[in-house]
Amino acid sequence: MGAAPPPASSAPRHGLPLGAAGLSETRTTRTLQPGVTLTRIVRGADTPAMDWTVELSIPGGAGSPDPDAPPSALKDEESAGELLTALRAKGFDARSEKVTTPATADYAGGTLGWRVRVGTFADESAATAERTRLRAAGYTGSAWYTGWDGDAGDRGPWHIDVLTIDPKKFHGDLKASYGADLENRETTSALAAADGASAGVNAGFFVLDPKAGAPGDPAGVGVYDGQLLSEAVNGRPGLVVHDSARGTDVTRFTWSGTATAGRTSLPLDGVDRVPGLIRNCGGTADDLPTARPLHDTTCIDPDELIAFTPEFGKETPKGEGAEAVLDRHGKVVEVRSSRGVALPAGGRSVQATGTAAARLTALAEAGRTLRVRSGLKDTKGRPVTASRTTSVVNGGPELVRDGRLHVTPATDGMVQPGNPSFYYGWVHKRNPRTFAGTDAAGRTVLVTADGRSTGSLGLSIPESAAVARALGLTDAVNLDGGGSTTMVVDDQVINDPSDATGERPVGDALLVLPATH
């Protein structure tokens, strides 16, 4: 566990709505700088350890809707039953369990499917030994701590850290940072150190796998110092913050852009990302498999037009297609028959792939002026303008709206048809979480919850919403979590990141800068 804040502990009047009633709960608060406080909440610290088990991957059975589908954590009852019978025949202590999930604002919940588990063990080593025995018999699965299931009656423990920024007393800056360039990842602590931040948390979703784009590139809307550097996953929410910490808001965005020469315009598909790869989807109508948000999925489009800024990286992405290179005034200085170039100082470019390459080449004759424009709109279709003091990071789903629970996994692409195992693992089960929002007093609140350990169970998405509301947030949105969840205070990581390798490099972070910066 990272360094804990120093004392000033007190028992809260009302505990967090986590686990069984009557659990012990302590809150330790300290002031980091005027207007900024850090509170550590520990709930259920004296809880005895829960059981371990082995959760199996279930192949499609004879009665499955898709018998050829790859094995997954959840299947239909008949497929789970067939695996159960086979396991028991080989002497394993197997059981089948129905998994139900609560309703949310846009999802009916109910039965997700059936899982199959083997054994009940006092510790991880015993569960891992049983998993090894199962693998030798031809089965795949993982050792699993039952405290991560999300059962309402569990007794914890939970470790949650809360940064609260009060604009009435705050004289520093609140901003988002992506580091030296968009296409590379840095740790939250490195981003905080580079800006001299007194505190910070990881922020939006980002590309992790090179097969999905440029690692580190925001997988959704990204506005930094008022500059739009990543298009929205259309319809999904972002967290809007200002340097003053006033007016923090959760807003849903759509994006559009054009490249224009003379009277001719071509629609853009994106900003500062690898053409053809749309992480989390939510792009244009010709994207496959969908133009709707679909979380942790990379949609594709072979025919794209992407605008690039110098903030992307040292060079634009290499590949087949065309690229128009512009100087700082928008004049076309070169039209290339392939993609990938170092941009001139202050310059930009537009890349095209597939059938869009010929259209771009015809539009961007060398020496012409190419006007590249893009912008955001809110859910009512109104243009969203951003000053140099504005940052926007992507997120989803929403958690709280107008003081009420408002969890939106279906709208934001976490409900995936034919794949209930995704919802099971990402929404229903407990994981490390980072979320943020604003309270009735206009304060910005940044929260991390540790998970994937026996020392802190983590939160399901519905639990995250309940905690956000209990902390007084009137509007809140989930940010990137899992191994990305990190909080840094005074150059130290104070939480316990869940990756085995330690703190994970991320795409961007929300930083609290001191007044002297």
Steps between C-alpha positions, in 0.01 A plus 500: 500500500623852424571762761193584707406858586592611849246497779182692574274196502135501586208265469251629238143572592388296200718223360538417134229277349739207457455150634318398814360755742700594807849453355780700654593809300765765554564821311834679518515851355780747443541825309747486210480869412236770544174366360628143446441216745582132488279250683582131535203276578558148631191286542494153651867502601450219756326266254620137493622369166248353254532184293683439174370285216579416138274651235489301177473611139188334359485373140175517309287192557272318261208726589700823496384780268852486352672165571810619310550812713825505698489398866397778735425562869122496447289280276144375479378258766527192275863572404592555865323177589693299243831629635386434856418137418836447330693652791321293759560186296872571532478545875499879527286676762311709246187713527289711265373841615248735343625859478247781527579870482303806614316730265653837409360814342517354149535124552241258639753277674382155606670172411832543322570128470652208689854456626682183603737491795711232662584472868506729801845586632642694792776668299617583148772238493251219552273639226797534266598138566148388406513715185823320405329166549207614285733614224668161500154351442439734204301782661576872519416735782638739758543514874237740630441676832128489575510847656532640147160362396303804613267333750311761701557331836879482482696654784791659313749640547492805272765773466380819330687831455317826433647828375266799546576835335299795628512787246413753771834433671708350217758725333693246297414340166295190416588359159539187290840401364604238243875552532750575224277363224175312450636179353707390798396399850637636826420413859273727699788572736725601207229730362453653845873552547544658156242769584598540865156383612421457868248226416353313206302199381496303179233621259345375174501175303786461253644267239708227663562247221696617190254296292228744614688818413776706659549395865421796723262667256171595674219258415241776502479874537815684604533877547820636655563871567192565288631312196296210361750218442272195494150461362211382712361150510175651378236511772729402785575723799807699586608684812544873440732687739640851509826628645309678778314178595175691450224366279613137484242309301412162351391549138422267211665599174481445126776603263532598134771651282580606144796568274415779254672650198312769311138396489567128537491323837572145605370361832762396751482170688723588793785696655846377601444124473608217273268497196267202476502413870226649719549392862171473692320564168233773496630647172345549156221305331736291283703363793481126567354324687313803633488877517370479856727495806636151572743495789840331473428426133694636203272582210650528152456716192738457202406837348578779745614860515688588821641840601829516692653762727861523621379374838449148361870411502831530321349363180155425368407131455668320214311297238334493163280786389559873456600789723469873448756693708408855602708786634391711798274707274321199352680518165563160341879458473500137390257229391652160569405169339560315828436580865749588772694824537650737757281809495650844438518735801146607582368300207232237462409225258204302372537128429273294278465125451318283247262683268546822699862530376401605147249752637759658727760516222254676272400745774847584630699606195837630618489873567130513583369593841326215683280605789468227762219548750347278762285551802280354771128528560301415810196271509274790395709563189653822632866569411735463796772761519807453716737768624870440569406431862271206411579127504273209405578133563292208378311258722196281541260391616329781684448423868296786648292771338325783684561325831337173395654168404526501121715209377514472119691188386271427204527851358877501543573162342559273798195284420623291209247280315597135507781561750360512856845408632622851418233663715563238768870578522495874433181627667366234734820382668709712733807670355726794585313816396570866439208741476439871528232763514368799686294550814220739594751753632675514162804309618685266265545149643752243370473146640705181478401163644759223523405149391611158375655424836387341823585827676251703294218339304438775247161614373248389242368780280170518695700510823712783356183697435373436851830612651506812281155601618586421862801730470262778399563506127207638304657409165765232449660295224717190502853546365757237402550245777650157554878507489489868399348614831762718667505794741815703552552745788821696559694286250390173661255239373271469803272223379582143400493460117389150409737411215764248605764728344390798710378837381364482145594760236178672386374737234423806711448617857309763694744716694466741791772765481604724789441875493873566472524310172 
